[in-house]
Structures are given as C-alpha cells and as structure tokens.
C-alpha cells in the first residue's frame, strides 16, 4: 500500500480517482489546489503525487517546479493528470520532472496502473 496525494479541484474526479486508487490498495490524500497540496505534503508524506495541470492559484507546472526544487520533495514521483494535451504541454511537464503524464479524459484504471508502475520503479525502503 502506498500513500497517494491527489491535487485536483474537480470534486467528482477526485472521488473517482480516490475510489480507483483505494481499490488498488492505496491510501489517498486530497487537496483542491496547489498551495494546499504543498502544505499538506509538509505534514503528510506521500509516496506518489497525482497532479492536475490546471489548478486555481498555483498551476500544476508551478507546483511541479516547487516540488522538484525542494530537497524534501524532489524524490517523490509525480504523475501529471491534465486536460492540457498539446504536445508542448505534455513535453513541458515531462521535461520539468513529471514521471508520467496522462491527459483527460482518461481511463481511471489506466491511471491506477501508471501509479503502480511508477511505484514499482522506486527503490525499496
């Protein structure tokens, strides 16, 4: 079981993703925006972050940038889940340090498999 932090402002999507990831045996923490996601991460460590690209306040790429420049969070895998699907958006997210990028609309089970694959690549410990 892993602890997943889902940062997304769409309440229905959050419930769908929570249900799917919990069915895969994971614990899911949620935050409705980037600022609260970063704050929550300081109190509650996560094994993987699922991050929306379009968020109120700090957008997903800015959150990703802050995660990657902070030594406390730089190692945490990030799966971007975004409606931004242009090539430049996907390549931008990956080049900024996202471990995977999935565009909306998406298949919930595919997200769970991608999260599991990212977790499998992490060193034990």
Helices and strands as residue ranges (DSSP letters): E 3-7, H 11-23, E 27-31, H 34-43, E 48-52, H 60-69, E 77-82, H 87-95, E 100-103, H 108-120
